Every structure is written in structure tokens, then in C-alpha cells.
Amino acid sequence: MTCDALRQGDEMFCSTCKLRWGAAGHGDPIECPRSSPEPTDRDLRRQRFAKAINGPHHDRHIGREMMLKLRDHKWTQASKAERQTHLNEAEAILKEIDHEH
């Protein structure tokens, strides 16, 4: 797994993992010293829904394949706060879907 680690002096710090390690000889990104579990199906659905919320919202002139590529690109360009907001919105949608069943 690749961390969202930031270089702080001669150390790397991952705010997700809350770990620090020496940065000597390492560039960004770096493999996280603590591996994370594989994402669940729900995690993958939540991210897919979050990307849909972020847009683009229709494939009218570009086709579905290109729209999905643009969603992925737009997702990487969004700030961490924007991505988290969209993930929270997607989680709310998933909870509503769960209550329908």
C-alpha cells in the first residue's frame, strides 16, 4: 500500500497510519511499513459512488469508458478534503440503500 506520507525533515510521516520512519534514500510515494487490509466490496462501491458524485455526471458525448477515465482523473485532482466529503456522501447513499432491503 502506498501511504499519503509527507516528508518532515529527515523523517516520513503518514497521517493515516500515524507512523514515522526515516526518509533517508526514499522519495515519495513510499511503501507503508504497515500494510492495510484489502478493500471490501462496500469500500469499492463507496469509492465508485464518490467518484460519480464528483463527476462528470453523464457520458453523452464521450462514451462511458472515457467518462470513467475522466472521473478517475478528476478524483486524483480533488483535494483530500473534497475526496473525504464525497466519500461521506457516498456512505450516506449506501446506508439508505441498505435500509431499503
N, C-alpha and C positions, 0 to 999 in steps of 0.2 A: 504494500500500500504506500502511496506517496503522501507525505504529510503536507500540511499548509505551514510548514516551518519557516520561520524568519530568522535571519542571522542577527544575533545580538552580541556584538564584539567578537570574541573567539568561540562563541557557543551558538548552537542552533536551538530554537525553542518552538515547540508545537503547542499552540493554544488548545487544540483538540485533544491531544494526548496528555498534555500537561507535563511533558518530558523535556529535558535539556540534554544535549550531548555536544561533544567537541566538534567544531566546524572545520578543523584543520584538514585541508585537502578535499573538502566537499563543496560542491556547488548546489544551487537549488535546481530542481527539487531533489530531495534525498529520500531514501527508503526509511520509513519509520521504524525505530527499533522495536516497537510493539505492533504486532500485526493485528488487524481488526477482522472480525468475522465477515464472512461473505454476506452481501446484502440479501435480505429476504425478498420474496416476490412482492410483498407490500412496499418495501423500500423502493424497489424498482418502479412500481406503479406510481408511488408518490412523486418520484422524480420525473417520470414521464408526464404526469398531470401538471407538475410545477412548470415544466418546460412549455407545456401547452398554454398555461396561464400567461407565461412570459411572452409567448408569441414567436413567430407570426401565427395568426389565427385561422388562416384559410390558404388553400393551395390552388386557388382559382387559375392563376396564370403560370404557375411554376411547377405544378405537379407535387404529389405527396412526398416523393423522395427528396426533392430539393427543399421543400418546406421543412422536413425533418432535419436536414443538414443545417439550414438556417437557424432552426431552434437550438441545435447543439452549439452553433457558433455564438448566437446571442446569449446563451446560457453562460458560456465561458467569459463573455464580456461583461456580464452583470456583476455588480459588487457582491461581496459576501452577504451583506445585509439584504440586498434585493433577492438573492437566491433564497435566503432563510425565510423571508416574507412569503415568497411563492411556495416554498415547501410547507409552511404553516397553512396557507390557503388550501393547498392540495390535501393536506391531512384532514382539514375540516370537511372537504368534499368526501374523502374516503370514509370518514365517520358517519356522514349522512347516508352513504351507500350501504354501510354495514347495518344501520338501523332500519333500512327498508326490508332487509331479509329476515 
